[in-house]
Amino acid sequence: MVDLRSDTVTKPTHGMREAMFSAEVGDDVFGDDPTVNSLEAYVASLFGHEAALFAPSGSMANQIALQLHVPPGGELLAGADAHVVTYEVGAAAALGGISTRTWPSVGADLDVDQIAAMIRPAGYPSVPTRAIAVEQTHNLGGGTTVPLATLRALRDLSEKSGVGLHCDGARIWHAHVADGVSLADYGACFDTLSVCLSKGLGAPVGSLIVGSRERIAQARVIRKRMGGGMRQVGILAAAGRYALDNHIARLADDHARAKRVAEALAPFGVVDPSRVRTNLVLLDLSKSSLDAPTLAARAAEQNVLIAAMLPKIARVITHLDVDDAGVDQAIEVLSGLLAGS
Ligand SMILES: Cc1ncc(COP(=O)(O)O)c(C=O)c1O
């Protein structure tokens, strides 16, 4: 079975399991877990921020960060296709009392002037804009990256307007490798970032919120309130540190394999390979007689798993547990199905 549904399906490697086995641990709710403390300090330093906080999932890390910026009744601006809007099951509203207004689905092709024009100042009786969230890389945008110049323009906007800037950086490592931008340069653009260790990097669990010492102290309280305070969690932090030390540079292989899939399937009119920047390939089936669930079901019959994201959009993701032979098999199966459609 070649599983290309997500880069979260990876299993911990032998080396990672050994790191987990020998991790020193303590009760992290008391701040006593040396492996967690060390991971948090390390990740903060990678992004040039003062502090970081380990969280169980990317969704919780995002939602904690949004609550840091936006009080109940305040407004978040984000893309209509942002993960925080579309795939966190209404958490901003349900858990944070946050009102969300969106710009049209443009993936990573952000228009800073358009975002600037959406900002509403504080003052009765409007809903004040308190934060902007952007995604790097952009999942529904097909793993595309937001250029550093755009992020810097957003930083200027954030400073001029006093509106906080958050990065959903679940796959920021992929952008770093694809665009050659340092993590510190990304870090300098944002007030807070959430970053994931379990998407493409191979850790079984774990995300971090990155920000100032003051914000992260508050984040710790919100995490506990949300039920995310964990105890001897150094076992997981050790997996995360192993992933950071061993699995970032190799993302270039995943990107090359995704490009190969895109180039092979381009003749069927479902993907433009020049848009494939990282490890995600979106297949646009709008001109095909197949819909995404049918394509996924038929591919599964031939031992290739892909995700149906929308009725006419399927997604292929390369990752640590898929090699060249697996990619060849996927190309053969998907080409066969698309040729007959
Ligand atoms: C861009 C993005 N942000 C956040 C998340 C949420 O991560 P989790 O599944 O760990 O909650 C995901 C999950 O795939 C994602 O793709």
The ligand as an SDF file (V2000), in Angstrom:
LIG
                    3D

 16 16  0  0  0  0  0  0  0  0999 V2000
   -1.8350   23.9660    7.4450 C   0  0  0  0  0  0  0  0  0  0  0  0
   -2.2620   23.1600    8.6160 C   0  0  0  0  0  0  0  0  0  0  0  0
   -2.4220   23.7680    9.7900 N   0  0  0  0  0  0  0  0  0  0  0  0
   -2.7950   23.0910   10.8980 C   0  0  0  0  0  0  0  0  0  0  0  0
   -3.0200   21.7370   10.8570 C   0  0  0  0  0  0  0  0  0  0  0  0
   -3.5310   21.0450   12.0940 C   0  0  0  0  0  0  0  0  0  0  0  0
   -2.7260   20.0860   12.5950 O   0  0  0  0  0  0  0  0  0  0  0  0
   -3.2920   18.9040   13.5360 P   0  0  0  0  0  0  0  0  0  0  0  0
   -3.8680   17.8940   12.6380 O   0  0  0  0  0  0  0  0  0  0  0  0
   -2.0680   18.4610   14.2700 O   0  0  0  0  0  0  0  0  0  0  0  0
   -4.3050   19.5240   14.4510 O   0  0  0  0  0  0  0  0  0  0  0  0
   -2.8690   21.0490    9.6400 C   0  0  0  0  0  0  0  0  0  0  0  0
   -3.1200   19.5910    9.5580 C   0  0  0  0  0  0  0  0  0  0  0  0
   -2.8560   18.9290    8.5700 O   0  0  0  0  0  0  0  0  0  0  0  0
   -2.4940   21.7880    8.4830 C   0  0  0  0  0  0  0  0  0  0  0  0
   -2.3600   21.1880    7.2890 O   0  0  0  0  0  0  0  0  0  0  0  0
  1  2  1  0
  2  3  1  0
  2 15  2  0
  3  4  2  0
  4  5  1  0
  5  6  1  0
  5 12  2  0
  6  7  1  0
  7  8  1  0
  8  9  2  0
  8 10  1  0
  8 11  1  0
 12 13  1  0
 12 15  1  0
 13 14  2  0
 15 16  1  0
M  END
$$$$
